[in-house]
Amino acid sequence: MENTVTPAETSIVSRWQRVPVLAALLNHIPAGQFGRYLLVGIWNTLFAYGTFAALVALIDPHIPHGYILASVASSAVNITVAFLGYKWFVFKTKGNYLREWMKCVAVYGSSTLLNLILLPIIVESIRHSTQYDRQAPYIAGALLTCFSMVYSFIGHKKFSFRVPS
């Protein structure tokens, strides 16, 4: 497993290591991996949220609570896109595509299940506590995306792409 570190990654990590909470987290991550995770994570987040938002715009006007169907449909595509980014660029593991993809599905599947439970609760909470009725699914999706980023990194590092020492 190759672990090259770019100057940009070194700069980002060195700045963040000055913050005690982040330094404690970064001490457990190989050099460069966190920077690559952020880059792939930004792509995955934009792609996943874009897919979700596009499907909400297409489905929600025609089906009650269509945002739930949009979440499930977008997750199916987004899991594979994220898997390839993590495998090739972040954790840089070799072979084991099917096994690692299945583990990735398990991590994202559990995250998706949690999102499906929380999404209607958050959407309705936003609708009842704000004036953002039509925007509620988009806001809730963005909030849950933040939770999913942290959850997925931990799951992938410890389970999906774990490399034996």
DOTILUM-965408 format. One line per 2 residues: number of its first residue (from 1); their letters; for each residue x, y, z of N, C-alpha, C, O. Coordinates in nm, 3 decimals, m for minus. Layout:
NUM	a	X,Y,Z,X,Y,Z,X,Y,Z,X,Y,Z ~ ... .
REM end
This chain:
1	me	0.085,m0.117,0.000,0.000,0.000,0.000,0.089,0.123,0.000,0.167,0.144,0.093 ~ 0.076,0.206,m0.105,0.157,0.325,m0.121,0.099,0.437,m0.037,m0.023,0.451,m0.026 .
3	nt	0.188,0.517,0.023,0.140,0.625,0.109,0.220,0.751,0.082,0.297,0.796,0.167 ~ 0.204,0.810,m0.037,0.274,0.932,m0.072,0.200,1.051,m0.016,0.077,1.051,m0.008 .
5	vt	0.275,1.154,0.023,0.218,1.273,0.083,0.254,1.393,m0.003,0.372,1.417,m0.030 ~ 0.154,1.467,m0.047,0.179,1.587,m0.127,0.206,1.705,m0.033,0.167,1.701,0.083 .
7	pa	0.273,1.809,m0.084,0.296,1.929,m0.001,0.165,1.992,0.048,0.159,2.041,0.161 ~ 0.062,1.990,m0.034,m0.067,2.047,0.008,m0.125,1.970,0.126,m0.176,2.029,0.221 .
9	et	m0.116,1.835,0.120,m0.166,1.753,0.230,m0.086,1.780,0.357,m0.143,1.787,0.466 ~ 0.046,1.795,0.345,0.131,1.823,0.460,0.092,1.956,0.523,0.086,1.967,0.646 .
11	si	0.066,2.056,0.441,0.029,2.188,0.490,m0.104,2.184,0.564,m0.117,2.241,0.673 ~ m0.203,2.118,0.507,m0.335,2.108,0.570,m0.324,2.036,0.704,m0.374,2.083,0.806 .
13	vs	m0.257,1.921,0.702,m0.244,1.841,0.824,m0.166,1.916,0.930,m0.203,1.913,1.048 ~ m0.057,1.983,0.892,0.022,2.054,0.992,m0.057,2.167,1.057,m0.041,2.193,1.176 .
15	rw	m0.142,2.233,0.980,m0.228,2.338,1.038,m0.328,2.278,1.136,m0.351,2.330,1.245 ~ m0.388,2.169,1.095,m0.492,2.108,1.179,m0.434,2.042,1.303,m0.504,2.027,1.403 .
17	qr	m0.308,2.002,1.298,m0.247,1.939,1.415,m0.223,2.039,1.528,m0.192,1.999,1.640 ~ m0.237,2.167,1.499,m0.226,2.269,1.603,m0.352,2.278,1.689,m0.349,2.336,1.797 .
19	vp	m0.461,2.220,1.641,m0.586,2.218,1.717,m0.587,2.086,1.795,m0.588,1.979,1.734 ~ m0.588,2.092,1.928,m0.573,1.969,2.009,m0.669,1.855,1.975,m0.627,1.740,1.966 .
21	vl	m0.797,1.886,1.955,m0.895,1.781,1.925,m0.862,1.716,1.791,m0.867,1.593,1.779 ~ m0.831,1.797,1.691,m0.796,1.742,1.560,m0.663,1.669,1.563,m0.646,1.567,1.495 .
23	aa	m0.567,1.719,1.642,m0.437,1.652,1.653,m0.453,1.511,1.708,m0.388,1.418,1.661 ~ m0.539,1.495,1.808,m0.563,1.362,1.866,m0.620,1.267,1.762,m0.584,1.150,1.758 .
25	ll	m0.711,1.317,1.677,m0.769,1.235,1.572,m0.666,1.203,1.464,m0.654,1.088,1.421 ~ m0.591,1.304,1.421,m0.496,1.287,1.311,m0.378,1.198,1.347,m0.316,1.140,1.257 .
27	nh	m0.345,1.186,1.474,m0.234,1.098,1.516,m0.260,0.952,1.482,m0.166,0.873,1.475 ~ m0.385,0.915,1.460,m0.421,0.776,1.431,m0.439,0.751,1.282,m0.479,0.641,1.241 .
29	ip	m0.410,0.851,1.200,m0.430,0.839,1.056,m0.296,0.856,0.986,m0.224,0.953,1.014 ~ m0.259,0.763,0.896,m0.131,0.777,0.825,m0.122,0.908,0.750,m0.222,0.961,0.702 .
31	ag	0.000,0.961,0.740,0.023,1.089,0.671,m0.033,1.083,0.529,m0.014,0.985,0.458 ~ m0.101,1.187,0.490,m0.157,1.195,0.356,m0.295,1.136,0.342,m0.373,1.180,0.258 .
33	qf	m0.328,1.037,0.422,m0.456,0.970,0.409,m0.572,1.063,0.440,m0.675,1.060,0.372 ~ m0.557,1.145,0.541,m0.665,1.236,0.578,m0.689,1.340,0.470,m0.804,1.372,0.439 .
35	gr	m0.582,1.394,0.413,m0.597,1.490,0.304,m0.665,1.429,0.183,m0.752,1.491,0.122 ~ m0.625,1.306,0.148,m0.690,1.236,0.037,m0.836,1.208,0.070,m0.923,1.218,m0.017 .
37	yl	m0.863,1.171,0.196,m1.000,1.147,0.237,m1.085,1.273,0.219,m1.198,1.267,0.173 ~ m1.028,1.388,0.257,m1.102,1.513,0.242,m1.133,1.542,0.096,m1.245,1.581,0.062 .
39	lv	m1.034,1.523,0.008,m1.056,1.550,m0.135,m1.162,1.456,m0.193,m1.254,1.500,m0.261 ~ m1.147,1.326,m0.166,m1.246,1.230,m0.217,m1.380,1.254,m0.149,m1.486,1.241,m0.211 .
41	gi	m1.376,1.287,m0.022,m1.499,1.315,0.052,m1.575,1.434,m0.004,m1.698,1.433,m0.009 ~ m1.502,1.538,m0.044,m1.568,1.654,m0.105,m1.637,1.612,m0.234,m1.752,1.647,m0.258 .
43	wn	m1.564,1.536,m0.317,m1.624,1.486,m0.442,m1.747,1.401,m0.411,m1.854,1.422,m0.469 ~ m1.732,1.304,m0.319,m1.843,1.214,m0.286,m1.963,1.291,m0.234,m2.077,1.261,m0.268 .
45	tl	m1.936,1.391,m0.150,m2.044,1.470,m0.091,m2.118,1.548,m0.199,m2.242,1.548,m0.203 ~ m2.042,1.614,m0.287,m2.107,1.691,m0.395,m2.185,1.599,m0.488,m2.298,1.629,m0.526 .
47	fa	m2.124,1.487,m0.524,m2.190,1.392,m0.614,m2.315,1.333,m0.548,m2.421,1.328,m0.609 ~ m2.300,1.288,m0.423,m2.412,1.225,m0.353,m2.526,1.323,m0.328,m2.642,1.291,m0.351 .
49	yg	m2.491,1.442,m0.281,m2.597,1.539,m0.254,m2.662,1.585,m0.385,m2.783,1.606,m0.390 ~ m2.582,1.601,m0.489,m2.636,1.637,m0.620,m2.732,1.532,m0.673,m2.838,1.565,m0.725 .
51	tf	m2.693,1.406,m0.658,m2.780,1.296,m0.701,m2.911,1.297,m0.620,m3.019,1.285,m0.677 ~ m2.899,1.310,m0.489,m3.015,1.315,m0.401,m3.106,1.433,m0.439,m3.227,1.415,m0.455 .
53	aa	m3.049,1.553,m0.451,m3.129,1.672,m0.481,m3.198,1.660,m0.617,m3.314,1.698,m0.631 ~ m3.127,1.608,m0.715,m3.187,1.591,m0.848,m3.304,1.494,m0.843,m3.409,1.519,m0.903 .
55	lv	m3.287,1.384,m0.771,m3.396,1.286,m0.761,m3.513,1.339,m0.679,m3.628,1.309,m0.709 ~ m3.485,1.419,m0.575,m3.594,1.482,m0.500,m3.673,1.574,m0.593,m3.796,1.572,m0.593 .
57	al	m3.602,1.653,m0.671,m3.669,1.745,m0.763,m3.754,1.670,m0.865,m3.860,1.718,m0.906 ~ m3.709,1.553,m0.908,m3.784,1.473,m1.006,m3.900,1.396,m0.944,m4.008,1.388,m1.003 .
59	id	m3.878,1.339,m0.826,m3.975,1.245,m0.768,m4.074,1.311,m0.672,m4.193,1.283,m0.677 ~ m4.024,1.399,m0.586,m4.107,1.454,m0.477,m4.235,1.523,m0.524,m4.338,1.510,m0.457 .
61	ph	m4.235,1.595,m0.636,m4.361,1.658,m0.679,m4.469,1.557,m0.722,m4.587,1.593,m0.728 ~ m4.430,1.434,m0.750,m4.524,1.335,m0.803,m4.563,1.226,m0.703,m4.667,1.161,m0.719 .
63	ip	m4.482,1.207,m0.601,m4.506,1.099,m0.504,m4.497,1.159,m0.363,m4.399,1.226,m0.332 ~ m4.598,1.134,m0.279,m4.588,1.183,m0.140,m4.464,1.123,m0.072,m4.438,1.004,m0.083 .
65	hg	m4.392,1.206,m0.003,m4.269,1.165,0.066,m4.169,1.104,m0.033,m4.096,1.011,0.002 ~ m4.166,1.156,m0.154,m4.076,1.107,m0.258,m3.930,1.123,m0.222,m3.845,1.056,m0.279 .
67	yi	m3.901,1.212,m0.128,m3.762,1.231,m0.085,m3.704,1.103,m0.024,m3.582,1.083,m0.027 ~ m3.789,1.017,0.032,m3.740,0.891,0.087,m3.697,0.798,m0.026,m3.590,0.738,m0.018 .
69	la	m3.778,0.786,m0.129,m3.741,0.706,m0.246,m3.615,0.764,m0.313,m3.528,0.688,m0.357 ~ m3.606,0.896,m0.319,m3.488,0.961,m0.376,m3.363,0.926,m0.296,m3.256,0.906,m0.354 .
71	sv	m3.375,0.919,m0.166,m3.262,0.885,m0.079,m3.214,0.743,m0.106,m3.094,0.718,m0.116 ~ m3.307,0.649,m0.117,m3.271,0.509,m0.143,m3.207,0.495,m0.281,m3.103,0.430,m0.295 .
73	as	m3.268,0.554,m0.382,m3.217,0.542,m0.519,m3.079,0.606,m0.533,m2.990,0.548,m0.595 ~ m3.060,0.723,m0.475,m2.930,0.789,m0.488,m2.822,0.713,m0.410,m2.707,0.710,m0.451 .
75	sa	m2.859,0.652,m0.300,m2.762,0.575,m0.221,m2.704,0.459,m0.300,m2.585,0.429,m0.288 ~ m2.786,0.393,m0.379,m2.739,0.279,m0.457,m2.626,0.319,m0.552,m2.527,0.247,m0.565 .
77	vn	m2.640,0.432,m0.618,m2.536,0.481,m0.710,m2.416,0.534,m0.633,m2.302,0.505,m0.666 ~ m2.444,0.612,m0.530,m2.338,0.682,m0.457,m2.244,0.588,m0.382,m2.127,0.620,m0.366 .
79	it	m2.294,0.476,m0.337,m2.208,0.380,m0.266,m2.096,0.330,m0.358,m1.981,0.323,m0.315 ~ m2.128,0.298,m0.480,m2.027,0.246,m0.572,m1.927,0.355,m0.610,m1.807,0.329,m0.617 .
81	va	m1.974,0.475,m0.634,m1.885,0.587,m0.668,m1.789,0.613,m0.551,m1.669,0.630,m0.571 ~ m1.842,0.618,m0.430,m1.760,0.642,m0.311,m1.660,0.528,m0.289,m1.544,0.552,m0.257 .
83	fl	m1.705,0.405,m0.307,m1.618,0.289,m0.290,m1.494,0.301,m0.378,m1.382,0.282,m0.330 ~ m1.514,0.332,m0.504,m1.400,0.340,m0.596,m1.305,0.453,m0.558,m1.183,0.437,m0.568 .
85	gy	m1.358,0.566,m0.516,m1.273,0.676,m0.472,m1.191,0.640,m0.350,m1.071,0.669,m0.344 ~ m1.254,0.577,m0.253,m1.181,0.538,m0.132,m1.078,0.430,m0.161,m0.966,0.436,m0.111 .
87	kw	m1.115,0.333,m0.242,m1.024,0.222,m0.273,m0.902,0.270,m0.349,m0.789,0.237,m0.314 ~ m0.926,0.348,m0.455,m0.816,0.387,m0.543,m0.732,0.502,m0.490,m0.611,0.505,m0.512 .
89	fv	m0.793,0.598,m0.421,m0.721,0.719,m0.385,m0.693,0.739,m0.237,m0.592,0.800,m0.201 ~ m0.780,0.688,m0.150,m0.761,0.714,m0.007,m0.685,0.601,0.060,m0.575,0.621,0.112 .
91	fk	m0.742,0.482,0.060,m0.682,0.371,0.131,m0.586,0.290,0.044,m0.504,0.215,0.096 ~ m0.597,0.304,m0.088,m0.507,0.245,m0.186,m0.483,0.095,m0.167,m0.370,0.048,m0.172 .
93	tk	m0.591,0.023,m0.145,m0.579,m0.122,m0.130,m0.577,m0.187,m0.268,m0.625,m0.130,m0.365 ~ m0.523,m0.306,m0.273,m0.512,m0.381,m0.399,m0.603,m0.502,m0.395,m0.618,m0.565,m0.290 .
95	gn	m0.665,m0.535,m0.509,m0.750,m0.654,m0.519,m0.870,m0.647,m0.428,m0.910,m0.540,m0.383 ~ m0.927,m0.762,m0.399,m1.039,m0.776,m0.304,m1.158,m0.685,m0.336,m1.226,m0.639,m0.244 .
97	yl	m1.184,m0.659,m0.462,m1.291,m0.565,m0.499,m1.426,m0.606,m0.442,m1.494,m0.526,m0.379 ~ m1.466,m0.730,m0.465,m1.599,m0.772,m0.421,m1.610,m0.770,m0.269,m1.709,m0.721,m0.214 .
99	re	m1.510,m0.824,m0.201,m1.515,m0.828,m0.054,m1.518,m0.686,0.003,m1.599,m0.657,0.092 ~ m1.432,m0.597,m0.047,m1.430,m0.460,0.005,m1.557,m0.384,m0.033,m1.607,m0.303,0.045 .
101	wm	m1.609,m0.410,m0.153,m1.734,m0.344,m0.192,m1.848,m0.387,m0.101,m1.930,m0.305,m0.060 ~ m1.853,m0.517,m0.068,m1.958,m0.567,0.023,m1.944,m0.503,0.162,m2.044,m0.468,0.224 .
103	kc	m1.822,m0.488,0.208,m1.801,m0.421,0.337,m1.841,m0.274,0.328,m1.900,m0.219,0.422 ~ m1.810,m0.213,0.216,m1.849,m0.074,0.194,m2.001,m0.062,0.194,m2.057,0.032,0.251 .
105	va	m2.068,m0.156,0.129,m2.215,m0.158,0.129,m2.267,m0.173,0.272,m2.366,m0.110,0.308 ~ m2.201,m0.254,0.352,m2.244,m0.271,0.492,m2.231,m0.140,0.569,m2.322,m0.103,0.644 .
107	vy	m2.119,m0.070,0.551,m2.100,0.058,0.621,m2.203,0.159,0.573,m2.273,0.222,0.653 ~ m2.212,0.174,0.440,m2.309,0.271,0.387,m2.452,0.226,0.409,m2.541,0.309,0.429 .
109	gs	m2.476,0.095,0.406,m2.611,0.045,0.430,m2.660,0.081,0.569,m2.774,0.122,0.587 ~ m2.572,0.064,0.668,m2.612,0.099,0.804,m2.631,0.250,0.816,m2.721,0.296,0.888 .
111	st	m2.548,0.327,0.748,m2.564,0.472,0.747,m2.693,0.512,0.677,m2.766,0.600,0.724 ~ m2.722,0.446,0.564,m2.845,0.476,0.490,m2.967,0.441,0.573,m3.065,0.515,0.573 .
113	ll	m2.963,0.330,0.643,m3.075,0.292,0.729,m3.099,0.398,0.837,m3.213,0.437,0.862 ~ m2.991,0.443,0.899,m3.004,0.549,0.999,m3.060,0.676,0.935,m3.146,0.743,0.993 .
115	nl	m3.012,0.709,0.815,m3.062,0.828,0.746,m3.210,0.815,0.713,m3.286,0.911,0.725 ~ m3.252,0.695,0.672,m3.394,0.674,0.639,m3.484,0.689,0.762,m3.597,0.735,0.751 .
117	il	m3.432,0.652,0.876,m3.507,0.669,1.000,m3.512,0.816,1.040,m3.617,0.868,1.078 ~ m3.396,0.883,1.029,m3.386,1.022,1.074,m3.442,1.123,0.974,m3.490,1.228,1.015 .
119	lp	m3.436,1.093,0.844,m3.476,1.188,0.741,m3.619,1.240,0.760,m3.638,1.361,0.764 ~ m3.720,1.153,0.772,m3.857,1.206,0.790,m3.873,1.286,0.920,m3.948,1.383,0.925 .
121	ii	m3.803,1.244,1.024,m3.811,1.316,1.153,m3.754,1.456,1.137,m3.815,1.554,1.182 ~ m3.638,1.466,1.073,m3.574,1.597,1.056,m3.654,1.683,0.959,m3.672,1.803,0.983 .
123	ve	m3.702,1.624,0.849,m3.783,1.700,0.753,m3.905,1.758,0.822,m3.933,1.878,0.808 ~ m3.978,1.678,0.896,m4.098,1.727,0.964,m4.064,1.829,1.072,m4.138,1.925,1.092 .
125	si	m3.953,1.809,1.142,m3.910,1.907,1.243,m3.881,2.042,1.179,m3.920,2.146,1.231 ~ m3.813,2.039,1.065,m3.783,2.164,0.994,m3.912,2.229,0.945,m3.929,2.350,0.956 .
127	rh	m4.001,2.149,0.892,m4.128,2.203,0.842,m4.211,2.267,0.953,m4.275,2.371,0.931 ~ m4.211,2.206,1.071,m4.291,2.257,1.182,m4.226,2.373,1.255,m4.295,2.453,1.318 .
129	st	m4.094,2.383,1.250,m4.026,2.486,1.327,m3.975,2.603,1.243,m3.924,2.701,1.298 ~ m3.987,2.593,1.111,m3.940,2.701,1.023,m4.044,2.726,0.913,m4.150,2.664,0.910 .
131	qy	m4.012,2.817,0.826,m4.098,2.845,0.711,m4.046,2.777,0.585,m4.091,2.808,0.474 ~ m3.952,2.685,0.599,m3.888,2.619,0.485,m3.956,2.487,0.451,m3.893,2.381,0.456 .
133	dr	m4.083,2.494,0.415,m4.158,2.372,0.387,m4.103,2.296,0.267,m4.073,2.177,0.278 ~ m4.088,2.363,0.155,m4.039,2.296,0.032,m3.891,2.264,0.040,m3.845,2.168,m0.022 .
135	qa	m3.815,2.343,0.115,m3.671,2.323,0.126,m3.632,2.221,0.232,m3.516,2.180,0.239 ~ m3.726,2.179,0.315,m3.698,2.091,0.428,m3.623,1.962,0.389,m3.527,1.927,0.457 .
137	py	m3.663,1.892,0.282,m3.587,1.770,0.247,m3.441,1.799,0.210,m3.352,1.719,0.240 ~ m3.417,1.913,0.146,m3.281,1.949,0.106,m3.196,1.984,0.229,m3.080,1.943,0.238 .
139	ia	m3.254,2.057,0.321,m3.183,2.095,0.444,m3.153,1.970,0.526,m3.041,1.952,0.575 ~ m3.253,1.884,0.541,m3.233,1.760,0.618,m3.128,1.673,0.552,m3.044,1.614,0.621 .
141	ga	m3.130,1.663,0.420,m3.030,1.585,0.349,m2.890,1.637,0.371,m2.796,1.560,0.387 ~ m2.875,1.770,0.373,m2.744,1.831,0.397,m2.695,1.802,0.540,m2.578,1.771,0.561 .
143	ll	m2.785,1.812,0.637,m2.747,1.782,0.776,m2.703,1.637,0.792,m2.603,1.609,0.858 ~ m2.778,1.547,0.733,m2.744,1.405,0.744,m2.618,1.371,0.667,m2.548,1.275,0.702 .
145	tc	m2.586,1.446,0.564,m2.462,1.425,0.490,m2.342,1.449,0.581,m2.244,1.374,0.576 ~ m2.348,1.552,0.664,m2.238,1.580,0.758,m2.218,1.463,0.853,m2.105,1.421,0.877 .
147	fs	m2.326,1.411,0.908,m2.316,1.295,0.997,m2.257,1.175,0.924,m2.171,1.106,0.978 ~ m2.301,1.152,0.803,m2.257,1.036,0.725,m2.108,1.041,0.692,m2.043,0.937,0.684 .
149	mv	m2.054,1.161,0.672,m1.911,1.174,0.639,m1.825,1.119,0.753,m1.731,1.043,0.728 ~ m1.855,1.158,0.874,m1.777,1.112,0.989,m1.797,0.962,1.009,m1.700,0.887,1.027 .
151	ys	m1.920,0.919,1.006,m1.954,0.778,1.027,m1.885,0.689,0.922,m1.831,0.584,0.956 ~ m1.887,0.732,0.796,m1.829,0.648,0.690,m1.678,0.641,0.698,m1.620,0.536,0.673 .
153	fi	m1.611,0.752,0.734,m1.465,0.745,0.745,m1.425,0.643,0.850,m1.338,0.559,0.825 ~ m1.487,0.650,0.964,m1.454,0.556,1.072,m1.486,0.413,1.028,m1.405,0.322,1.049 .
155	gh	m1.601,0.392,0.968,m1.639,0.258,0.922,m1.547,0.203,0.816,m1.510,0.085,0.821 ~ m1.509,0.286,0.719,m1.421,0.239,0.613,m1.280,0.214,0.664,m1.217,0.115,0.626 .
157	kk	m1.230,0.301,0.748,m1.094,0.285,0.801,m1.084,0.159,0.888,m0.987,0.084,0.878 ~ m1.184,0.137,0.971,m1.179,0.025,1.066,m1.235,m0.105,1.011,m1.208,m0.212,1.066 .
159	fs	m1.314,m0.100,0.901,m1.381,m0.221,0.855,m1.363,m0.246,0.705,m1.307,m0.348,0.667 ~ m1.408,m0.155,0.621,m1.410,m0.180,0.475,m1.271,m0.198,0.416,m1.248,m0.293,0.340 .
161	fr	m1.179,m0.109,0.448,m1.047,m0.110,0.385,m0.937,m0.137,0.486,m0.824,m0.090,0.470 ~ m0.968,m0.210,0.587,m0.869,m0.241,0.690,m0.761,m0.330,0.631,m0.790,m0.436,0.575 .
163	vp	m0.639,m0.285,0.645,m0.525,m0.361,0.594,m0.457,m0.427,0.713,m0.416,m0.358,0.807 ~ m0.443,m0.561,0.712,m0.378,m0.628,0.824,m0.235,m0.577,0.843,m0.164,m0.554,0.745 .
165	s	m0.195,m0.560,0.967,m0.060,m0.510,0.998,0.045,m0.617,0.976,0.163,m0.592,0.998 .
REM end
